[in-house]
Amino acid sequence: MMLVVLYRDRVMLDRQHWIWEHYRPFQWWLLPHGITGGLALFLGPLQFSRRLRQRHLAWHRIAGRVYVIGVGVAAPLGIVIEAIKYTHNVAPVRLVVGSSGFGLLFALTTAIGFTSARRRRIRDHQKWMTRSYAIATVFLQTRCVDQFPWLGKIVGAAIQALETHSVSGLWLHLLTAELVLRYNRTPQPHPATAARAA
């Protein structure tokens, strides 16, 4: 999905492309939102590697903090961008409401995950960060559906019922995260590793 989105958004490097007319009202908000959100999307999968955590715990902690900062900046800026789009009659109010809920849930799950790590509740930390990244991937899913109209037709009934790709994607992604957490038989971290991880 990440490769599809990178291919899709390559036009943002061309300031003469027609899409910039759409981006102009919020273009200066888009840069920090895109960079910090992109960092979170890129670093998220690396955080789930047990081998990387065991061999490079310090790197895991630094990358985790960058992820948290990325979410802390990208989530509220996403809400701001949707609000600007609404005031310029580019997007309907339901997208502002949906983005606000999405952004708050993204920030909340990340904050709970980070706080759990600080309190050395490593298993809780892993669960909440799994939920956080599941929410992050909704961003990718919505853009992939836009790129492949046939994919939109397959999930069209659910999307129409729930109004937007983001809403339908959110509950599907969270359900997937909960199933992974429920059936994941990963052993509890060793107490020494848990103590160092926070």
Secondary structure, 3 states (H helix, E strand, C coil): CHHHHHHHHHHHHCCCCCHHHHHHHHHHHHHHHHHHHHHHHHHHHHHCCHHHHHHCHHHHHHHHHHHHHHHHHHHHHHHHHHHHHHHCCCCCHHHHHHHHHHHHHHHHHHHHHHHHHHCCCHHHHHHHHHHHHHHHHHHHHHHHHHHCHHHHHHCHHHHHHHCCHHHHHHHHHHHHHHHHHHHCCCCCCCHHHHHHHC
